[in-house]
Amino acid sequence: MTNQTLAQEARTAFSVLFFRVYLPFAFGYFLSYLYRTVNAVISVDLTRDLSLTAADLGLLTSAYYISFAAFQLPLGLLLDRFGPRRVHATLIAVAGSGALLFSFADSLPMLFLGRALIGMGVAGGLMAAMKAISIWFPPERWALINGFHLAFGGLGAMMATAPVEFALHYTDWRGVFMVLAAVTVAVALFLITAVPEKPETHARSSLSEALSGVASVFTSKAFWRLAPAVVMSQASFMSIQTLWSGPWLRHVAGLDRTTSSEYLLAIAASMTCGFMLSGVISGALTKRGVKPLTTLCVGYAILMLLQLPIIFNVTPNVLASWMLFGFFGVTGVLCFPILTHMFPLHLSGRVTTSANMLMFASAFVLQYGMGEIIAQWDRDASGAYPAIAYSAAFGLALALQVVTYIWLILPRRQPAAG
């Protein structure tokens, strides 16, 4: 058999795996970001139809984050025990049931429960895919496939903006969620039928061993040097980008619904580019002797500076300011390879899952807290909150970022993991 024939067979095998393994998980991650972001567009409808305050809206939307965060540690154990195919397909079906409940909900508690089920259902969007990729694809392909996967999530965020606003010309938010419920169930069926089973060769850890590994992460000085800054930067970004950016564009910038949804689409597209390029830029700088932690610190500093004109409403170009915020907002994803290299290989999954849990739990608190702050001001006749309300909410998030950034860059001896 010639080298050319072998190369052709390798390409064919990769293509089969790409469509049978990667794409089903990618569609699950696509839905994760779509559900995460969609309330930024439909918030005006939810507020009007159910007479919600900003605090209600923040609590409702952040339900996604708290259930997502709460399921991170059990998720690792389930993935280890039952494999990514069955676990992720089951969870995506749960997300579909949450979307259906959300579409019929007529009270805040029912909406909260539906959104919480959605958050739990898409909790494996990233971690299940990473496990599947590590099982099926050769190590030299992991970085490429992971990059594609993150970008696919960005496409989900883009779909949640202008396309959803367009759909609202023909139906209401309930109709949108009915369609999403059907699509979500279809993705669950795609996962369970298309992805083949492949028994793993390594030994599974016991529950006590798994919990011991989690404890070693949370008691590590190395983890707690990096975690606060990364958690707060990502929690602030997610809280604003997935909800409060929409009301800000309408209430503060004075944009109409169609234009604000187009701006949200541009922000999501910029975020997608950030996902695709952050790893490339970090890798290129590493080859030139710049440490990944330095790149993370610089990116975080730029992100904080970019929030100042938005907070003080002195943006010469609103779209450009928000697109830059979207691009640099994903800088925090650089923490995952940094954290992985700080710990032994057998703890890598628990390190990333632990960081993920803290990010989403903090996003719940921060997104809800912003709503409580904004609700301290009275709405005008059109239902809009004043600019000062958003400045106060966004300013608090920035203050917390500054505190954690100072903690990150404080000079100290290099800590050892554990």
C-alpha positions as CSV (number, residue, x, y, z in Angstrom):
1,M,0.0,0.0,0.0
2,T,1.5,3.4,-1.0
3,N,2.0,6.4,1.2
4,Q,-0.5,8.3,-0.9
5,T,-3.2,5.6,-0.3
6,L,-2.5,5.6,3.4
7,A,-2.8,9.3,3.6
8,Q,-6.1,9.2,1.7
9,E,-7.4,6.6,4.1
10,A,-6.3,8.7,7.0
11,R,-8.1,11.7,5.6
12,T,-11.3,9.6,5.0
13,A,-11.2,8.3,8.5
14,F,-10.8,11.8,9.9
15,S,-13.7,13.0,7.8
16,V,-15.9,10.2,9.1
17,L,-15.0,11.0,12.7
18,F,-15.6,14.7,12.1
19,F,-19.1,14.2,10.9
20,R,-20.1,11.3,13.3
21,V,-18.3,12.5,16.5
22,Y,-17.4,16.1,16.3
23,L,-20.6,17.6,14.7
24,P,-23.1,16.1,17.1
25,F,-21.2,17.5,20.0
26,A,-20.7,20.8,18.2
27,F,-24.4,21.2,17.7
28,G,-24.9,20.6,21.5
29,Y,-22.4,23.4,22.2
30,F,-24.1,25.6,19.6
31,L,-27.3,25.2,21.6
32,S,-25.5,26.0,24.9
33,Y,-24.5,29.4,23.7
34,L,-27.8,30.1,21.9
35,Y,-29.7,29.5,25.1
36,R,-27.1,31.4,27.1
37,T,-27.5,34.5,25.0
38,V,-31.1,34.6,23.7
39,N,-32.5,36.5,26.7
40,A,-30.6,39.6,25.6
41,V,-33.0,39.8,22.7
42,I,-36.2,38.6,24.2
43,S,-35.8,40.5,27.5
44,V,-38.1,43.2,26.3
45,D,-40.9,40.7,25.6
46,L,-40.4,38.9,28.8
47,T,-40.5,42.1,30.8
48,R,-43.6,43.3,29.0
49,D,-45.6,40.1,29.0
50,L,-44.9,39.1,32.6
51,S,-44.3,42.5,34.2
52,L,-40.7,41.7,35.2
53,T,-38.4,44.1,36.9
54,A,-34.7,44.2,36.2
55,A,-34.1,42.2,39.3
56,D,-36.6,39.5,38.1
57,L,-35.0,39.5,34.7
58,G,-31.5,39.1,36.2
59,L,-32.7,36.2,38.5
60,L,-34.5,34.5,35.7
61,T,-31.6,34.7,33.2
62,S,-29.0,33.7,35.7
63,A,-30.9,30.5,36.6
64,Y,-29.0,29.0,33.6
65,Y,-25.7,29.7,35.3
66,I,-26.5,28.3,38.7
67,S,-27.8,25.0,37.4
68,F,-24.9,24.8,34.9
69,A,-22.4,25.4,37.7
70,A,-24.0,23.0,40.1
71,F,-23.8,20.2,37.6
72,Q,-20.1,20.6,36.7
73,L,-18.7,18.2,39.4
74,P,-21.3,15.5,39.0
75,L,-20.8,15.8,35.2
76,G,-17.2,14.7,35.5
77,L,-18.2,11.6,37.4
78,L,-21.0,10.7,34.9
79,L,-18.7,11.2,31.9
80,D,-16.2,8.9,33.4
81,R,-18.8,6.3,34.3
82,F,-21.1,6.3,31.3
83,G,-19.1,8.1,28.5
84,P,-19.8,11.3,26.7
85,R,-22.3,10.0,24.1
86,R,-25.0,8.8,26.5
87,V,-24.5,11.5,29.2
88,H,-24.6,14.4,26.7
89,A,-27.5,13.0,24.7
90,T,-29.5,12.6,28.0
91,L,-28.6,16.1,29.2
92,I,-29.5,17.7,25.9
93,A,-32.9,16.0,26.1
94,V,-33.3,17.6,29.5
95,A,-32.5,21.0,28.0
96,G,-35.3,20.3,25.4
97,S,-37.8,19.7,28.2
98,G,-36.7,22.9,29.9
99,A,-37.2,24.9,26.7
100,L,-40.7,23.4,26.3
101,L,-41.5,24.3,29.9
102,F,-40.2,27.8,29.4
103,S,-42.4,28.2,26.3
104,F,-45.6,27.5,28.4
105,A,-44.5,29.2,31.6
106,D,-46.8,32.0,32.9
107,S,-45.0,32.9,36.1
108,L,-41.5,33.7,37.3
109,P,-41.0,30.4,39.2
110,M,-42.0,28.3,36.1
111,L,-39.7,30.4,33.9
112,F,-36.9,30.0,36.4
113,L,-37.4,26.2,36.5
114,G,-37.4,26.0,32.7
115,R,-34.3,28.0,32.4
116,A,-32.6,26.0,35.1
117,L,-33.4,22.8,33.3
118,I,-31.9,24.3,30.1
119,G,-28.7,25.3,32.0
120,M,-28.3,21.8,33.5
121,G,-29.1,20.2,30.1
122,V,-26.3,22.0,28.3
123,A,-23.8,21.8,31.1
124,G,-21.8,19.2,29.2
125,G,-21.4,21.2,26.0
126,L,-17.7,21.8,26.5
127,M,-16.5,19.1,28.8
128,A,-18.4,16.2,27.1
129,A,-17.0,17.3,23.8
130,M,-13.5,17.5,25.1
131,K,-13.7,14.0,26.5
132,A,-15.1,12.7,23.2
133,I,-12.4,14.4,21.3
134,S,-9.7,12.9,23.5
135,I,-11.2,9.4,23.0
136,W,-11.7,9.5,19.2
137,F,-9.1,11.9,17.8
138,P,-5.3,11.7,17.8
139,P,-3.6,14.2,20.2
140,E,-2.1,16.2,17.3
141,R,-5.7,17.1,16.3
142,W,-7.0,18.1,19.7
143,A,-6.0,21.8,19.5
144,L,-7.6,22.2,16.0
145,I,-10.8,20.4,17.0
146,N,-11.1,22.3,20.2
147,G,-10.8,25.6,18.3
148,F,-13.5,24.6,16.0
149,H,-15.7,23.6,18.9
150,L,-15.3,27.0,20.7
151,A,-16.1,28.8,17.4
152,F,-19.2,26.7,17.0
153,G,-20.4,28.0,20.4
154,G,-19.8,31.5,19.1
155,L,-22.1,30.7,16.1
156,G,-24.8,29.8,18.6
157,A,-24.4,33.2,20.3
158,M,-24.8,34.8,16.9
159,M,-27.9,32.8,16.1
160,A,-29.4,34.1,19.4
161,T,-29.3,37.7,18.2
162,A,-30.5,39.1,14.9
163,P,-32.0,35.8,13.6
164,V,-34.1,35.5,16.8
165,E,-35.2,39.1,16.4
166,F,-36.2,38.3,12.8
167,A,-38.2,35.2,13.9
168,L,-40.1,37.4,16.4
169,H,-41.7,39.2,13.4
170,Y,-43.5,35.9,12.7
171,T,-44.1,34.5,16.2
172,D,-43.5,35.4,19.8
173,W,-40.9,34.3,22.3
174,R,-43.0,31.3,23.2
175,G,-43.0,30.2,19.6
176,V,-39.3,30.6,19.5
177,F,-38.8,28.4,22.5
178,M,-41.2,25.7,21.1
179,V,-39.0,25.5,18.0
180,L,-35.9,25.5,20.1
181,A,-37.3,22.6,22.2
182,A,-37.9,20.6,19.0
183,V,-34.4,21.3,17.6
184,T,-32.9,20.4,21.0
185,V,-34.6,17.0,21.0
186,A,-33.4,16.4,17.4
187,V,-29.8,17.2,18.5
188,A,-30.2,14.7,21.4
189,L,-31.3,12.0,18.9
190,F,-28.5,12.9,16.6
191,L,-26.0,12.4,19.4
192,I,-27.4,9.0,20.5
193,T,-27.7,7.6,17.0
194,A,-24.7,9.1,15.1
195,V,-21.9,8.9,17.7
196,P,-20.5,5.3,18.0
197,E,-19.5,3.8,21.3
198,K,-15.8,3.3,22.1
199,P,-14.8,1.6,25.3
200,E,-12.0,3.5,27.1
201,T,-8.9,1.7,28.0
202,H,-7.9,3.6,31.1
203,A,-9.2,2.6,34.6
204,R,-12.1,4.6,36.0
205,S,-11.5,6.4,39.3
206,S,-13.7,5.6,42.3
207,L,-15.9,8.3,43.8
208,S,-13.5,8.7,46.8
209,E,-10.6,9.1,44.4
210,A,-12.5,11.6,42.3
211,L,-13.5,13.7,45.3
212,S,-9.9,13.6,46.6
213,G,-8.7,15.0,43.3
214,V,-11.3,17.8,43.6
215,A,-10.1,18.6,47.1
216,S,-6.5,18.8,46.0
217,V,-7.5,21.4,43.4
218,F,-9.4,23.6,45.8
219,T,-6.7,23.5,48.4
220,S,-4.0,24.5,45.9
221,K,-2.3,27.9,46.2
222,A,-1.5,27.8,42.5
223,F,-5.2,27.4,41.7
224,W,-6.3,30.3,44.0
225,R,-3.7,32.6,42.6
226,L,-5.2,32.4,39.1
227,A,-8.8,31.5,39.7
228,P,-10.3,34.7,41.2
229,A,-9.2,36.9,38.3
230,V,-10.2,34.5,35.6
231,V,-13.5,33.7,37.3
232,M,-14.4,37.4,37.7
233,S,-13.4,38.4,34.2
234,Q,-15.5,35.6,32.6
235,A,-18.4,36.0,35.0
236,S,-18.6,39.8,34.3
237,F,-18.3,39.2,30.6
238,M,-20.9,36.5,30.5
239,S,-23.3,38.5,32.7
240,I,-23.2,41.5,30.5
241,Q,-22.9,39.9,27.0
242,T,-25.6,37.3,27.5
243,L,-28.2,39.7,29.0
244,W,-27.5,43.3,30.0
245,S,-25.8,44.3,26.7
246,G,-29.3,44.2,25.1
247,P,-31.1,46.5,27.5
248,W,-28.1,48.8,27.6
249,L,-28.1,49.2,23.8
250,R,-31.9,50.0,23.9
251,H,-32.1,52.1,27.1
252,V,-28.7,53.9,27.1
253,A,-27.7,54.0,23.4
254,G,-31.3,54.6,22.3
255,L,-31.3,51.9,19.6
256,D,-34.4,50.3,18.3
257,R,-35.0,46.6,18.7
258,T,-33.8,45.7,15.2
259,T,-30.6,47.7,15.3
260,S,-29.8,46.5,18.8
261,S,-30.2,42.9,17.7
262,E,-27.8,43.6,14.8
263,Y,-25.3,45.1,17.3
264,L,-25.7,42.0,19.4
265,L,-24.9,39.9,16.4
266,A,-21.8,41.9,15.7
267,I,-20.7,41.5,19.4
268,A,-21.2,37.7,19.2
269,A,-19.3,37.6,15.9
270,S,-16.4,39.5,17.5
271,M,-16.5,37.0,20.4
272,T,-16.3,34.1,18.0
273,C,-13.3,35.7,16.4
274,G,-11.8,36.0,19.9
275,F,-12.3,32.3,20.5
276,M,-10.7,31.4,17.2
277,L,-7.7,33.8,17.5
278,S,-6.9,33.8,21.3
279,G,-5.2,30.5,21.2
280,V,-3.4,31.3,18.0
281,I,-2.1,34.6,19.3
282,S,-1.1,33.1,22.7
283,G,0.8,30.3,20.9
284,A,2.6,32.7,18.6
285,L,3.6,34.9,21.6
286,T,4.8,31.8,23.5
287,K,7.1,30.9,20.7
288,R,8.6,34.4,21.0
289,G,9.2,33.9,24.7
290,V,6.0,35.6,26.1
291,K,4.5,33.4,28.8
292,P,0.8,32.5,28.5
293,L,0.2,34.0,31.9
294,T,1.6,37.3,30.7
295,T,-0.7,37.2,27.6
296,L,-3.7,36.5,29.9
297,C,-2.8,39.5,32.2
298,V,-2.4,41.9,29.3
299,G,-5.7,40.7,27.7
300,Y,-7.5,41.1,31.0
301,A,-6.1,44.6,31.5
302,I,-7.3,45.6,28.0
303,L,-10.8,44.1,28.8
304,M,-11.1,46.3,31.9
305,L,-10.0,49.4,30.1
306,L,-12.6,48.7,27.3
307,Q,-15.4,48.8,29.9
308,L,-14.7,52.3,31.0
309,P,-16.3,54.1,28.0
310,I,-19.3,51.9,28.3
311,I,-19.7,52.5,32.0
312,F,-19.3,56.3,31.6
313,N,-21.3,56.4,28.4
314,V,-18.6,58.2,26.5
315,T,-18.4,55.8,23.5
316,P,-17.5,57.7,20.3
317,N,-18.5,54.6,18.4
318,V,-20.9,52.3,20.3
319,L,-20.6,49.4,17.9
320,A,-16.8,49.4,17.9
321,S,-16.6,49.7,21.7
322,W,-18.9,46.7,22.2
323,M,-17.2,44.6,19.5
324,L,-13.8,45.1,21.1
325,F,-15.5,44.2,24.4
326,G,-16.7,41.0,22.7
327,F,-13.3,40.1,21.3
328,F,-11.3,40.6,24.5
329,G,-14.0,39.3,26.7
330,V,-13.0,35.7,25.9
331,T,-9.4,36.2,27.1
332,G,-10.2,34.1,30.2
333,V,-10.3,30.9,28.1
334,L,-6.5,31.1,28.1
335,C,-6.6,30.1,31.7
336,F,-7.5,26.5,30.9
337,P,-4.2,25.4,29.4
338,I,-2.3,27.4,32.1
339,L,-4.2,25.6,34.9
340,T,-3.8,22.2,33.2
341,H,0.0,22.7,33.2
342,M,0.0,23.6,36.9
343,F,-1.3,20.2,37.9
344,P,-0.5,16.6,37.3
345,L,-2.1,15.2,34.1
346,H,-4.6,13.0,36.0
347,L,-6.1,16.1,37.6
348,S,-6.5,18.0,34.4
349,G,-10.2,17.3,34.0
350,R,-11.0,18.2,37.6
351,V,-9.0,21.4,37.3
352,T,-10.9,22.7,34.3
353,T,-14.3,21.5,35.7
354,S,-13.6,23.3,39.0
355,A,-12.7,26.5,37.3
356,N,-15.8,26.2,35.1
357,M,-18.0,25.7,38.1
358,L,-16.7,28.8,39.8
359,M,-17.1,30.9,36.6
360,F,-20.8,30.0,36.2
361,A,-21.7,30.2,39.9
362,S,-20.1,33.7,39.9
363,A,-22.0,34.6,36.7
364,F,-25.3,33.7,38.5
365,V,-24.5,35.9,41.4
366,L,-23.2,38.8,39.3
367,Q,-26.0,38.7,36.6
368,Y,-28.7,38.6,39.3
369,G,-26.9,41.3,41.3
370,M,-26.7,43.6,38.4
371,G,-30.5,43.3,38.0
372,E,-31.0,44.2,41.6
373,I,-28.8,47.3,41.2
374,I,-30.5,48.4,38.0
375,A,-33.9,47.9,39.6
376,Q,-33.1,50.5,42.3
377,W,-33.8,53.2,39.8
378,D,-37.3,54.0,38.4
379,R,-38.2,53.3,34.8
380,D,-39.4,56.0,32.5
381,A,-42.7,55.9,30.6
382,S,-41.3,53.6,27.9
383,G,-40.0,51.1,30.5
384,A,-36.4,52.1,30.2
385,Y,-34.0,52.4,33.1
386,P,-31.7,55.4,33.2
387,A,-28.0,55.3,32.1
388,I,-26.8,55.7,35.7
389,A,-28.4,52.4,36.7
390,Y,-26.3,50.5,34.2
391,S,-23.2,52.5,35.1
392,A,-23.6,51.5,38.7
393,A,-24.2,47.8,37.8
394,F,-21.3,47.6,35.3
395,G,-19.1,49.7,37.6
396,L,-19.4,47.2,40.4
397,A,-18.5,44.4,38.1
398,L,-15.4,46.3,37.0
399,A,-14.4,47.1,40.6
400,L,-14.5,43.4,41.4
401,Q,-12.3,42.7,38.3
402,V,-9.8,45.3,39.4
403,V,-9.5,43.7,42.9
404,T,-9.0,40.2,41.5
405,Y,-6.5,41.5,38.9
406,I,-4.4,43.1,41.6
407,W,-4.4,39.8,43.4
408,L,-3.2,38.1,40.3
409,I,-0.3,40.3,39.5
410,L,1.0,40.7,43.1
411,P,4.6,39.6,43.2
412,R,5.1,36.3,45.0
413,R,7.1,33.1,44.8
414,Q,5.9,30.6,42.2
415,P,3.6,28.3,44.2
416,A,3.6,24.6,43.8
417,A,0.4,22.7,43.0
418,G,-1.2,21.3,46.0
